[in-house]
Amino acid sequence: MGEEELRVVGTRKSRSLGDVSGAVTVESEQGSVEFTATDDVTLTVGGERNSVRADGDGATVRLTIEGDRNSVSVARSLDLEIVGDEGVANSIDRHGEEQTGPDLVRTDREEAYADVGLFDYTMISYQTNATEREFCHNCGHDAETIIHRHEEKVLSVFGLTLTVGERTGSDECLECTPHVPDEDVALTESERREIFG
């Protein structure tokens, strides 16, 4: 099935388009349009004083606004790419819950130090949320969740810990973090033979 193109034209039109993939064009005045993105959607809003709401999960909405005083609300569970906003007094906002992804903080500082023994000299690593960052310094993406990786050399004597050296790592976000599932990963017999000869 190919991509569909839906157009809403006229004055004071209120439309619920249901499940949409492809393109949606709103060229009305004082209209109200809502839809659920099941796949990537190209949304173009022209005219004046329109209200557009996009729901869905996991798709991308590519938004172009050409009219004036329009209001567009896109679910946080959708990716939003603003291609253009050439009008005047338009508003773009997000609604709903954020996209869920893997928790990037695997080990916090307390957990890392809890694993240090009574007499120990070891390297520990942990992650912290980098809430002050506006974008990921590793890949450059604007991301909601960014972490900072830390590595420290720690000397422990009778349970008293002393940080001997610190080597800070890099930022990471959902875009550049390789995600490995939490469950165990095992090789099949043929994969082991192929790798280990």
Contact map, one row per residue, 1 for C-alpha under 8 A:
11100000000000000000000000000000000000000000000000000000000000000000000000000000000000000000000000000000000000000000000000000000000000000000000000000000000000000000000000000000000000000000000000000
11110000000000000000000000000000000000000000000000000000000000000000000000000000000000000000000000000000000000000000000000000000000000000000000000000000000000000000000000000000000000000000000000000
11111000000000000000111000000000000000000000000000000000000000000000000000000000000000000000000000000000000000000000000000000000000000000000000000000000000000000000000000000000000000000000000000000
01111100000000000001111000000000000000000000000000000000000000000000000000000000000000000000000000000000000000000000000000000000000000000000000000000000000000000000000000000000000000000000000000000
00111110000000000000011110000000000000000000000000000000000000000000000000000000000000000000000000000000000000000000000000000000000000000000000000000000000000000000000000000000000000000000000000000
00011111000000000000001110000000000000000000000000000000000000000000000000000000000000000000000000000000000000000000000000000000000000000000000000000000000000000000000000000000000000000000000000000
00001111100000000000000111100000000000000000000000000000000000000000000000000000000000000000000000000000000000000000000000000000000000000000000000000000000000000000000000000000000000000000000000000
00000111110010100000000111110000000000000000000000000000000000000000000000000000000000000000000000000000000000000000000000000000000000000000000000000000000000000000000000000000000000000000000000000
00000011111010000000000001111000000000000000000000000000000000000000000000000000000000000000000000000000000000000000000000000000000000000000000000000000000000000000000000000000000000000000000000000
00000001111110000000000000111010000000000000000000000000000000000000000000000000000000000000000000000000000000000000000000000000000000000000000000000000000000000000000000000000000000000000000000000
00000000111110000000000000011110000000000000000000000000000000000000000000000000000000000000000000000000000000000000000000000000000000000000000000000000000000000000000000000000000000000000000000000
00000000011111000000000000011111000000000000000000000000000000000000000000000000000000000000000000000000000000000000000000000000000000000000000000000000000000000000000000000000000000000000000000000
00000001111111100000000000011111100000000000000000000000000000000000000000000000000000000000000000000000000000000000000000000000000000000000000000000000000000000000000000000000000000000000000000000
00000000000111110000000000000011100000000000000000000000000000000000000000000000000000000000000000000000000000000000000000000000000000000000000000000000000000000000000000000000000000000000000000000
00000001000011111000000000000001110000000000000000000000000000000000000000000000000000000000000000000000000000000000000000000000000000000000000000000000000000000000000000000000000000000000000000000
00000000000001111100000000000000111000000000000000000000000000000000000000000000000000000000000000000000000000000000000000000000000000000000000000000000000000000000000000000000000000000000000000000
00000000000000111111000000000000111100000000000000000000000000000000000000000000000000000000000000000000000000000000000000000000000000000000000000000000000000000000000000000000000000000000000000000
00000000000000011111000000000000011100000000000000000000000000000000000000000000000000000000000000000000000000000000000000000000000000000000000000000000000000000000000000000000000000000000000000000
00000000000000001111100000000000001111000000000000000000000000000000000000000000000000000000000000000000000000000000000000000000000000000000000000000000000000000000000000000000000000000000000000000
00010000000000001111111000000000001111101000000000000000000000000000000000000000000000000000000000000000000000000000000000000000000000000000000000000000000000000000000000000000000000000000000000000
00110000000000000011111000000000000011111000000000000000000000000000000000000000000000000000000000000000000000000000000000000000000000000000000000000000000000000000000000000000000000000000000000000
00111000000000000001111100000000000000111100000000000000000000000000000000000000000000000000000000000000000000000000000000000000000000000000000000000000000000000000000000000000000000000000000000000
00111100000000000001111110000000000000001111000000000000000000000000000000000000000000000000000000000000000000000000000000000000000000000000000000000000000000000000000000000000000000000000000000000
00001111000000000000011111000000000000001111000000000000000000000000000000000000000000000000000000000000000000000000000000000000000000000000000000000000000000000000000000000000000000000000000000000
00001111000000000000001111100000000000000011110000000000000000000000000000000000000000000000000000000000000000000000000000000000000000000000000000000000000000000000000000000000000000000000000000000
00000011100000000000000111110000100000000011111000000000000000000000000000000000000000000000000000000000000000000000000000000000000000000000000000000000000000000000000000000000000000000000000000000
00000011110000000000000011111000000000000000111000000000000000000000000000000000000000000000000000000000000000000000000000000000000000000000000000000000000000000000000000000000000000000000000000000
00000001111110000000000001111110000000000000011101000000000000000000000000000000000000000000000000000000000000000000000000000000000000000000000000000000000000000000000000000000000000000000000000000
00000000111110000000000000111110000000000000001111000000000000000000000000000000000000000000000000000000000000000000000000000000000000000000000000000000000000000000000000000000000000000000000000000
00000000001110000000000000011111000000000000000111100000000000000000000000000000000000000000000000000000000000000000000000000000000000000000000000000000000000000000000000000000000000000000000000000
00000000011111000000000000011111100000000000000011100000000000000000000000000000000000000000000000000000000000000000000000000000000000000000000000000000000000000000000000000000000000000000000000000
00000000000111100000000000000111110000000000000001110000000000000000000000000000000000000000000000000000000000000000000000000000000000000000000000000000000000000000000000000000000000000000000000000
00000000000011111000000001000011111000000000000001111000000000000000000000000000000000000000000000000000000000000000000000000000000000000000000000000000000000000000000000000000000000000000000000000
00000000000000111100000000000001111100000000000000011110000000000000000000000000000000000000000000000000000000000000000000000000000000000000000000000000000000000000000000000000000000000000000000000
00000000000000011111000000000000111110000000000000001110000000000000000000000000000000000000000000000000000000000000000000000000000000000000000000000000000000000000000000000000000000000000000000000
00000000000000001111000000000000011111000000000000000111000000000000000000000000000000000000000000000000000000000000000000000000000000000000000000000000000000000000000000000000000000000000000000000
00000000000000000011100000000000001111111000000000000111101010000000000000000000000000000000000000000000000000000000000000000000000000000000000000000000000000000000000000000000000000000000000000000
00000000000000000011100000000000000111110000000000000001101000000000000000000000000000000000000000000000000000000000000000000000000000000000000000000000000000000000000000000000000000000000000000000
00000000000000000001110000000000000011111000000000000000011100000000000000000000000000000000000000000000000000000000000000000000000000000000000000000000000000000000000000000000000000000000000000000
00000000000000000000110000000000000011111100000000000000001111000000000000000000000000000000000000000000000000000000000000000000000000000000000000000000000000000000000000000000000000000000000000000
00000000000000000001111100000000000010111110000000000000001111000000000000000000000000000000000000000000000000000000000000000000000000000000000000000000000000000000000000000000000000000000000000000
00000000000000000000011100000000000000011111000000000000000011100000000000000000000000000000000000000000000000000000000000000000000000000000000000000000000000000000000000000000000000000000000000000
00000000000000000000001111000000000000001111100000000000000011110000000000000000000000000000000000000000000000000000000000000000000000000000000000000000000000000000000000000000000000000000000000000
00000000000000000000001111000000000000000111110000000000000000111100000000000000000000000000000000000000000000000000000000000000000000000000000000000000000000000000000000000000000000000000000000000
00000000000000000000000011100000000000000011111001000000000000111110010000000000000000000000000000000000000000000000000000000000000000000000000000000000000000000000000000000000000000000000000000000
00000000000000000000000011110000000000000001111100000000000000001111000000000000000000000000000000000000000000000000000000000000000000000000000000000000000000000000000000000000000000000000000000000
00000000000000000000000001111000000000000000111111000000000000000111010000000000000000000000000000000000000000000000000000000000000000000000000000000000000000000000000000000000000000000000000000000
00000000000000000000000000011100000000000000011111000000000000000011110000000000000000000000000000000000000000000000000000000000000000000000000000000000000000000000000000000000000000000000000000000
00000000000000000000000000001110000000000000001111100000000000000001111000000000000000000000000000000000000000000000000000000000000000000000000000000000000000000000000000000000000000000000000000000
00000000000000000000000000011111100000000000101111110000000000000000111000000000000000000000000000000000000000000000000000000000000000000000000000000000000000000000000000000000000000000000000000000
00000000000000000000000000000111100000000000000011111000000000000000011100000000000000000000000000000000000000000000000000000000000000000000000000000000000000000000000000000000000000000000000000000
00000000000000000000000000000001110000000000000001111100000000000000001110000000000000000000000000000000000000000000000000000000000000000000000000000000000000000000000000000000000000000000000000000
00000000000000000000000000000000111000000000000000111110000000000000000111000000000000000000000000000000000000000000000000000000000000000000000000000000000000000000000000000000000000000000000000000
00000000000000000000000000000000011110000000000000011111000000000000000111100000000000000000000000000000000000000000000000000000000000000000000000000000000000000000000000000000000000000000000000000
00000000000000000000000000000000011110000000000000001111100000000000000001101100000000000000000000000000000000000000000000000000000000000000000000000000000000000000000000000000000000000000000000000
00000000000000000000000000000000000111000000000000000111111000000000000000101100000000000000000000000000000000000000000000000000000000000000000000000000000000000000000000000000000000000000000000000
00000000000000000000000000000000000011000000000000000011111000000000000000101100000000000000000000100000000000000000000000000000000000000000000000000000000000000000000000000000000000000000000000000
00000000000000000000000000000000000000100000000000000001111100000000000000001110000000000000000000100000000000000000000000000000000000000000000000000000000000000000000000000000000000000000000000000
00000000000000000000000000000000000011111000000000000001111110000000000000000110000000000000000000000000000000000000000000000000000000000000000000000000000000000000000000000000000000000000000000000
00000000000000000000000000000000000000111000000000000000011111000000000000000111100000000000000000000000000000000000000000000000000000000000000000000000000000000000000000000000000000000000000000000
00000000000000000000000000000000000010011110000000000000001111100000000000000111100000000000000000000000000000000000000000000000000000000000000000000000000000000000000000000000000000000000000000000
00000000000000000000000000000000000000011110000000000000000111110000000000000001111000000000000000000000000000000000000000000000000000000000000000000000000000000000000000000000000000000000000000000
00000000000000000000000000000000000000000111100000000000000011111000000000000001111100000000000000000000000000000000000000000000000000000000000000000000000000000000000000000000000000000000000000000
00000000000000000000000000000000000000000011100000000000000001111100000000000000011110000000000000000000000000000000000000000000000000000000000000000000000000000000000000000000000000000000000000000
00000000000000000000000000000000000000000001110000000000000000111110000000000000000111100100000000000000000000000000000000000000000000000000000000000000000000000000000000000000000000000000000000000
00000000000000000000000000000000000000000001111000000000000000011111000000000000000111100000000000000000000000000000000000000000000000000000000000000000000000000000000000000000000000000000000000000
00000000000000000000000000000000000000000000111100000000000000001111110000000000000001110000000000000000000000000000000000000000000000000000000000000000000000000000000000000000000000000000000000000
00000000000000000000000000000000000000000000011110000000000000000111110000000000000000111100000000000000000000000000000000000000000000000000000000000000000000000000000000000000000000000000000000000
00000000000000000000000000000000000000000000000111000000000000000011111000000000000000111110000000000000000000000000000000000000000000000000000000000000000000000000000000000000000000000000000000000
00000000000000000000000000000000000000000000101111100000000000000011111100000000000000001110000000000000000000000000000000000000000000000000000000000000000000000000000000000000000000000000000000000
00000000000000000000000000000000000000000000000011110000000000000000111110000000000000000111000000000000000000000000000000000000000000000000000000000000000000000000000000000000000000000000000000000
00000000000000000000000000000000000000000000000000111100000000000000011111000000000000000111100000000000000000000000000000000000000000000000000000000000000000000000000000000000000000000000000000000
00000000000000000000000000000000000000000000000000011100000000000000001111100000000000000001111000000000000000000000000000000000000000000000000000000000000000000000000000000000000000000000000000000
00000000000000000000000000000000000000000000000000001110000000000000000111110101000000000001111000000000000000000000000000000000000000000000000000000000000000000000000000000000000000000000000000000
00000000000000000000000000000000000000000000000000000111100000000000000011111100000000000000011111000000000000000000000000000000000000000000000000000000000000000000000000000000000000000000000000000
00000000000000000000000000000000000000000000000000000000000000000000000001111110000000000000011111100000000000000000000000000000000000000000000000000000000000000000000000000000000000000000000000000
00000000000000000000000000000000000000000000000000000011110000000000000000111110000000000000000111110000000000000000000000000000000000000000000000000000000000000000000000000000000000000000000000000
00000000000000000000000000000000000000000000000000000011111110000000000001111111000000000000000000100000000000000000000000000000000000000000000000000000000000000000000000000000000000000000000000000
00000000000000000000000000000000000000000000000000000000011110000000000000011111100000000000000000000000000000000000000000000000000000000000000000000000000000000000000000000000000000000000000000000
00000000000000000000000000000000000000000000000000000000000111100000000001000111110000000000000000000000000000000000000000000000000000000000000000000000000000000000000000000000000000000000000000000
00000000000000000000000000000000000000000000000000000000000111100000000000000011111000000000000000000000000000000000000000000000000000000000000000000000000000000000000000000000000000000000000000000
00000000000000000000000000000000000000000000000000000000000001110000000000000001111110000000000000000000000000000000000000000000000000000000000000000000000000000000000000000000000000000000000000000
00000000000000000000000000000000000000000000000000000000000001110000000000000000111110000000000000000000000000000000000000000000000000000000000000000000000000000000000000000000000000000000000000000
00000000000000000000000000000000000000000000000000000000000000111100000000000000011111000000000000000000000000000000000000000000000000000000000000000000000000000000000000000000000000000000000000000
00000000000000000000000000000000000000000000000000000000000000011100000000000000011111100100000000000000000000000000000000000000000000000000000000000000000000000000000000000000000000000000000000000
00000000000000000000000000000000000000000000000000000000000000001110000000000000000111110000000000000000000000000000000000000000000000000000000000000000000000000000000000000000000000000000000000000
00000000000000000000000000000000000000000000000000000000000000001111100000000000000011111100000000000000000000000000000000000000000000000000000000000000000000000000000000000000000000000000000000000
00000000000000000000000000000000000000000000000000000000000000000011100000000000000001111100000000000000000000000000000000000000000000000000000000000000000000000000000000000000000000000000000000000
00000000000000000000000000000000000000000000000000000000000000000001110000000000000000111110000000000000000000000000000000000000000000000000000000000000000000000000000000000000000000000000000000000
00000000000000000000000000000000000000000000000000000000000000001001111100000000000010111111000000000000000000000000000000000000000000000000000000000000000000000000000000000000000000000000000000000
00000000000000000000000000000000000000000000000000000000000000000000111100000000000000001111100000000000000000000000000000000000000000000000000000000000000000000000000000000000000000000000000000000
00000000000000000000000000000000000000000000000000000000000000000000001111000000000000000111110000000000000000000000000000000000000000000000000000000000000000000000000000000000000000000000000000000
00000000000000000000000000000000000000000000000000000000000000000000000111000000000000000011111000000000000000000000000000000000000000000000000000000000000000000000000000000000000000000000000000000
00000000000000000000000000000000000000000000000000000000000000000000000011110000000000000001111100000000000000000000000000000000000000000000000000000000000000000000000000000000000000000000000000000
00000000000000000000000000000000000000000000000000000000000000000000000011110000000000000000111110000000000000000000000000000000000000000000000000000000000000000000000000000000000000000000000000000
00000000000000000000000000000000000000000000000000000000000000000000000000111000000000000000011111000000000000000000000000000000000000000000000000000000000000000000000000000000000000000000000000000
00000000000000000000000000000000000000000000000000000000000000000000000000111000000000000000001111100000000000000000000000000000000000000000000000000000000000000000000000000000000000000000000000000
00000000000000000000000000000000000000000000000000000000000000000000000000111000000000000000000111110000000000000000000000000000000000000000000000000000000000000000000000000000000000000000000000000
00000000000000000000000000000000000000000000000000000000110000000000000000011100000000000000000011111000000000000000000000000000000000000000000000000000000000000000000000000000000000000000000000000
00000000000000000000000000000000000000000000000000000000000000000000000000001000000000000000000001111100000000000000000000000000000000000000000000000000000000000000000000000000000000000000000000000
00000000000000000000000000000000000000000000000000000000000000000000000000000000000000000000000000111110000000000000000000000000000000000000000000000000000000000000000000000100000000000000000000000
00000000000000000000000000000000000000000000000000000000000000000000000000000000000000000000000000011111000000000000000000000000000000000000000000000000000000000000000000000100001000000000000000000
00000000000000000000000000000000000000000000000000000000000000000000000000000000000000000000000000001111110000000000000000000000000000000000000000000000000000000000000000000000000000000000000000000
00000000000000000000000000000000000000000000000000000000000000000000000000000000000000000000000000000111110000000000000000000000000000000000000000100000000000000000000000001100100000000000000000000
00000000000000000000000000000000000000000000000000000000000000000000000000000000000000000000000000000011111100000000000000000111100000000000000000100000000000000000000000000000000000000000000000000
00000000000000000000000000000000000000000000000000000000000000000000000000000000000000000000000000000011111100000000000000000110000000000000000000000000000000000000000000000000000000000000000000000
00000000000000000000000000000000000000000000000000000000000000000000000000000000000000000000000000000000111110110000000000001110000000000000000000000000000000000000000000000000000000000000000000000
00000000000000000000000000000000000000000000000000000000000000000000000000000000000000000000000000000000111111110000000000000111000000000000000000000000000000000000000000000000000000000000000000000
00000000000000000000000000000000000000000000000000000000000000000000000000000000000000000000000000000000001111111000000000001111000000000000000000000000000000000000000000000000000000000000000000000
00000000000000000000000000000000000000000000000000000000000000000000000000000000000000000000000000000000000111111100000000000000000000000000000000000000000000000000000000000000000000000000000000000
00000000000000000000000000000000000000000000000000000000000000000000000000000000000000000000000000000000001111111110000000000000000000000000000000000000000000000000000000000000000000000000000000000
00000000000000000000000000000000000000000000000000000000000000000000000000000000000000000000000000000000001111111111000000011100000000000000000000000000000000000000000000000000000000000000000000000
00000000000000000000000000000000000000000000000000000000000000000000000000000000000000000000000000000000000011111111000000010000000000000000000000000000000000000000000000000000000000000000000000000
00000000000000000000000000000000000000000000000000000000000000000000000000000000000000000000000000000000000001111111000000000000000000000000000000000000000000000000000000000000000000000000000000000
00000000000000000000000000000000000000000000000000000000000000000000000000000000000000000000000000000000000000111111100000000000000000000000000000000000000000000000000000000000000000000000000000000
00000000000000000000000000000000000000000000000000000000000000000000000000000000000000000000000000000000000000011111110101000000000000000000000000000000000100000000000000000000000000000000000000000
00000000000000000000000000000000000000000000000000000000000000000000000000000000000000000000000000000000000000000011111100000000000000000000000000000000000100100000000000000000000000000000000000000
00000000000000000000000000000000000000000000000000000000000000000000000000000000000000000000000000000000000000000001111100000000000000000000000000000000000111110000000000000000000000000000000000000
00000000000000000000000000000000000000000000000000000000000000000000000000000000000000000000000000000000000000000000111110000000000000000000000000000000001111100000000000000000000000000000000000000
00000000000000000000000000000000000000000000000000000000000000000000000000000000000000000000000000000000000000000001111111000000000000000000000000000000011110000000000000000000000000000000000000000
00000000000000000000000000000000000000000000000000000000000000000000000000000000000000000000000000000000000000000000001111100000000000000000000000000000111100000000000000000000000000000000000000000
00000000000000000000000000000000000000000000000000000000000000000000000000000000000000000000000000000000000000000001000111110000000000000000000000000000111000000000000000000000000000000000000000000
00000000000000000000000000000000000000000000000000000000000000000000000000000000000000000000000000000000000000000000000011111000000000000000000000000011110000000000000000000000000000000000000000000
00000000000000000000000000000000000000000000000000000000000000000000000000000000000000000000000000000000000000011000000001111100000000000000000000000011110000000000000000000000000000000000000000000
00000000000000000000000000000000000000000000000000000000000000000000000000000000000000000000000000000000001010010000000000111110000000000000000000001111000000000000000000000000000000000000000000000
00000000000000000000000000000000000000000000000000000000000000000000000000000000000000000000000000000000111110010000000000011111000000000000000000001110000000000000000000000000000000000000000000000
00000000000000000000000000000000000000000000000000000000000000000000000000000000000000000000000000000000111110000000000000001111100000000000000000111100000000000000000000000000000000000000000000000
00000000000000000000000000000000000000000000000000000000000000000000000000000000000000000000000000000000100110000000000000000111110000000000000000111100000000000000000000000000000000000000000000000
00000000000000000000000000000000000000000000000000000000000000000000000000000000000000000000000000000000100000000000000000000011111000000000000011110000000000000000000000000000000000000000000000000
00000000000000000000000000000000000000000000000000000000000000000000000000000000000000000000000000000000000000000000000000000001111110000000000011110000000000000000000000100000000000000000000000000
00000000000000000000000000000000000000000000000000000000000000000000000000000000000000000000000000000000000000000000000000000000111111000000000011100000000000000000000000000000000000000000000000000
00000000000000000000000000000000000000000000000000000000000000000000000000000000000000000000000000000000000000000000000000000000011111000000000000000000000000000000000000000000000000000000000000000
00000000000000000000000000000000000000000000000000000000000000000000000000000000000000000000000000000000000000000000000000000000011111110000000001000000000000000000000000000000000000000000000000000
00000000000000000000000000000000000000000000000000000000000000000000000000000000000000000000000000000000000000000000000000000000001111110000011000000000000000000000000000000000000000000000000000000
00000000000000000000000000000000000000000000000000000000000000000000000000000000000000000000000000000000000000000000000000000000000011111001111001000000000000000000000000000000000000000000000000000
00000000000000000000000000000000000000000000000000000000000000000000000000000000000000000000000000000000000000000000000000000000000011111111111001000000000000000000000000111000000000000000000000000
00000000000000000000000000000000000000000000000000000000000000000000000000000000000000000000000000000000000000000000000000000000000000111111000000000000000000000000000001110000000000000000000000000
00000000000000000000000000000000000000000000000000000000000000000000000000000000000000000000000000000000000000000000000000000000000000011111000000000000000000000000000001110001000000000000000000000
00000000000000000000000000000000000000000000000000000000000000000000000000000000000000000000000000000000000000000000000000000000000000011111100000000000000000000000000000010011000000000000000000000
00000000000000000000000000000000000000000000000000000000000000000000000000000000000000000000000000000000000000000000000000000000000000111111110000000000000000000000000000000000000000000000000000000
00000000000000000000000000000000000000000000000000000000000000000000000000000000000000000000000000000000000000000000000000000000000000110011111000000000000000000000000000000010000000000000000000000
00000000000000000000000000000000000000000000000000000000000000000000000000000000000000000000000000000000000000000000000000000000000001110001111100000000000000000000000000000000000000000000000000000
00000000000000000000000000000000000000000000000000000000000000000000000000000000000000000000000000000000000000000000000000000000000001110000111111000000000000000000000000001100000000000000000000000
00000000000000000000000000000000000000000000000000000000000000000000000000000000000000000000000000000000000000000000000000000000000000000000011111000000000000000000000000000000000000000000000000000
00000000000000000000000000000000000000000000000000000000000000000000000000000000000000000000000000000000000000000000000000000000111000000000001111100000000000000000000000001100000000000000000000000
00000000000000000000000000000000000000000000000000000000000000000000000000000000000000000000000000000000000000000000000000000000111010110000001111110000000000000000000000111100000000000000000000000
00000000000000000000000000000000000000000000000000000000000000000000000000000000000000000000000000000001100000000000000000000011111000000000000011111000000000000000000000111000000000000000000000000
00000000000000000000000000000000000000000000000000000000000000000000000000000000000000000000000000000000000000000000000000000011110000000000000001111100000000000000000011110000000000000000000000000
00000000000000000000000000000000000000000000000000000000000000000000000000000000000000000000000000000000000000000000000000001111000000000000000000111110000000000000000111110000000000000000000000000
00000000000000000000000000000000000000000000000000000000000000000000000000000000000000000000000000000000000000000000000000001111000000000000000000011111000000000000011110000000000000000000000000000
00000000000000000000000000000000000000000000000000000000000000000000000000000000000000000000000000000000000000000000000000111100000000000000000000001111100000000000011110000000000000000000000000000
00000000000000000000000000000000000000000000000000000000000000000000000000000000000000000000000000000000000000000000000000111000000000000000000000000111110000000011111100000000000000000000000000000
00000000000000000000000000000000000000000000000000000000000000000000000000000000000000000000000000000000000000000000000011110000000000000000000000000011111000000011110000000000000000000000000000000
00000000000000000000000000000000000000000000000000000000000000000000000000000000000000000000000000000000000000000000000111110000000000000000000000000001111100001111100000000000000000000000000000000
00000000000000000000000000000000000000000000000000000000000000000000000000000000000000000000000000000000000000000000001111000000000000000000000000000000111110001111000000000000000000000000000000000
00000000000000000000000000000000000000000000000000000000000000000000000000000000000000000000000000000000000000000001111110000000000000000000000000000000011111111100000000000000000000000000000000000
00000000000000000000000000000000000000000000000000000000000000000000000000000000000000000000000000000000000000000000011100000000000000000000000000000000001111111000000000000000000000000000000000000
00000000000000000000000000000000000000000000000000000000000000000000000000000000000000000000000000000000000000000000011000000000000000000000000000000000000111110000000000000000000000000000000000000
00000000000000000000000000000000000000000000000000000000000000000000000000000000000000000000000000000000000000000000111000000000000000000000000000000000000111111000000000000000000000000000000000000
00000000000000000000000000000000000000000000000000000000000000000000000000000000000000000000000000000000000000000000010000000000000000000000000000000000000111111100000000000000000000000000000000000
00000000000000000000000000000000000000000000000000000000000000000000000000000000000000000000000000000000000000000000000000000000000000000000000000000000011110111110000000000000000000000000000000000
00000000000000000000000000000000000000000000000000000000000000000000000000000000000000000000000000000000000000000000000000000000000000000000000000000000011100011111000000000000000000000000000000000
00000000000000000000000000000000000000000000000000000000000000000000000000000000000000000000000000000000000000000000000000000000000000000000000000000001111000001111110000000000000000000000000000000
00000000000000000000000000000000000000000000000000000000000000000000000000000000000000000000000000000000000000000000000000000000000000000000000000000001111000000111110000000000000000000000000000000
00000000000000000000000000000000000000000000000000000000000000000000000000000000000000000000000000000000000000000000000000000000000000000000000000000001110000000011111000000000000000000000000000000
00000000000000000000000000000000000000000000000000000000000000000000000000000000000000000000000000000000000000000000000000000000000000000000000000000111100000000011111100000000000000000000000000000
00000000000000000000000000000000000000000000000000000000000000000000000000000000000000000000000000000000000000000000000000000000000000000000000000000111000000000000111110000000000000000000000000000
00000000000000000000000000000000000000000000000000000000000000000000000000000000000000000000000000000000000000000000000000000000000000000000000000001111000000000000011111000000000000000000000000000
00000000000000000000000000000000000000000000000000000000000000000000000000000000000000000000000000000000000000000000000000000000000000000000000000011110000000000000001111100000000000000000000000000
00000000000000000000000000000000000000000000000000000000000000000000000000000000000000000000000000000000000000000000000000000000000000001100000000011000000000000000000111110000000000000000000000000
00000000000000000000000000000000000000000000000000000000000000000000000000000000000000000000000000000000000000000000000000000000010000011100000001111000000000000000000011111000000000000000000000000
00000000000000000000000000000000000000000000000000000000000000000000000000000000000000000000000000000000000000000000000000000000000000011110000001111000000000000000000001111111100000000000000000000
00000000000000000000000000000000000000000000000000000000000000000000000000000000000000000000000000000001000000000000000000000000000000010000001011100000000000000000000000111111100000000000000000000
00000000000000000000000000000000000000000000000000000000000000000000000000000000000000000000000000001101000000000000000000000000000000000000001011000000000000000000000000011111100000000000000000000
00000000000000000000000000000000000000000000000000000000000000000000000000000000000000000000000000000000000000000000000000000000000000000010100000000000000000000000000000011111100000000000000000000
00000000000000000000000000000000000000000000000000000000000000000000000000000000000000000000000000000000000000000000000000000000000000000110000000000000000000000000000000011111110000000000000000000
00000000000000000000000000000000000000000000000000000000000000000000000000000000000000000000000000000001000000000000000000000000000000000000000000000000000000000000000000011111111000000000000000000
00000000000000000000000000000000000000000000000000000000000000000000000000000000000000000000000000000000000000000000000000000000000000000000000000000000000000000000000000000001111100000000000000000
00000000000000000000000000000000000000000000000000000000000000000000000000000000000000000000000000000100000000000000000000000000000000000000000000000000000000000000000000000000111110000000000000000
00000000000000000000000000000000000000000000000000000000000000000000000000000000000000000000000000000000000000000000000000000000000000000000000000000000000000000000000000000000011111000000000000000
00000000000000000000000000000000000000000000000000000000000000000000000000000000000000000000000000000000000000000000000000000000000000000000000000000000000000000000000000000000001111110000000000000
00000000000000000000000000000000000000000000000000000000000000000000000000000000000000000000000000000000000000000000000000000000000000000000000000000000000000000000000000000000000111110000000000000
00000000000000000000000000000000000000000000000000000000000000000000000000000000000000000000000000000000000000000000000000000000000000000000000000000000000000000000000000000000000011111000000000000
00000000000000000000000000000000000000000000000000000000000000000000000000000000000000000000000000000000000000000000000000000000000000000000000000000000000000000000000000000000000011111100000000000
00000000000000000000000000000000000000000000000000000000000000000000000000000000000000000000000000000000000000000000000000000000000000000000000000000000000000000000000000000000000000111110000000000
00000000000000000000000000000000000000000000000000000000000000000000000000000000000000000000000000000000000000000000000000000000000000000000000000000000000000000000000000000000000000011111000000000
00000000000000000000000000000000000000000000000000000000000000000000000000000000000000000000000000000000000000000000000000000000000000000000000000000000000000000000000000000000000000001111101100000
00000000000000000000000000000000000000000000000000000000000000000000000000000000000000000000000000000000000000000000000000000000000000000000000000000000000000000000000000000000000000000111111100000
00000000000000000000000000000000000000000000000000000000000000000000000000000000000000000000000000000000000000000000000000000000000000000000000000000000000000000000000000000000000000000011111110000
00000000000000000000000000000000000000000000000000000000000000000000000000000000000000000000000000000000000000000000000000000000000000000000000000000000000000000000000000000000000000000001111111000
00000000000000000000000000000000000000000000000000000000000000000000000000000000000000000000000000000000000000000000000000000000000000000000000000000000000000000000000000000000000000000011111111100
00000000000000000000000000000000000000000000000000000000000000000000000000000000000000000000000000000000000000000000000000000000000000000000000000000000000000000000000000000000000000000011111111111
00000000000000000000000000000000000000000000000000000000000000000000000000000000000000000000000000000000000000000000000000000000000000000000000000000000000000000000000000000000000000000000111111111
00000000000000000000000000000000000000000000000000000000000000000000000000000000000000000000000000000000000000000000000000000000000000000000000000000000000000000000000000000000000000000000011111111
00000000000000000000000000000000000000000000000000000000000000000000000000000000000000000000000000000000000000000000000000000000000000000000000000000000000000000000000000000000000000000000001111111
00000000000000000000000000000000000000000000000000000000000000000000000000000000000000000000000000000000000000000000000000000000000000000000000000000000000000000000000000000000000000000000000111111
00000000000000000000000000000000000000000000000000000000000000000000000000000000000000000000000000000000000000000000000000000000000000000000000000000000000000000000000000000000000000000000000111111
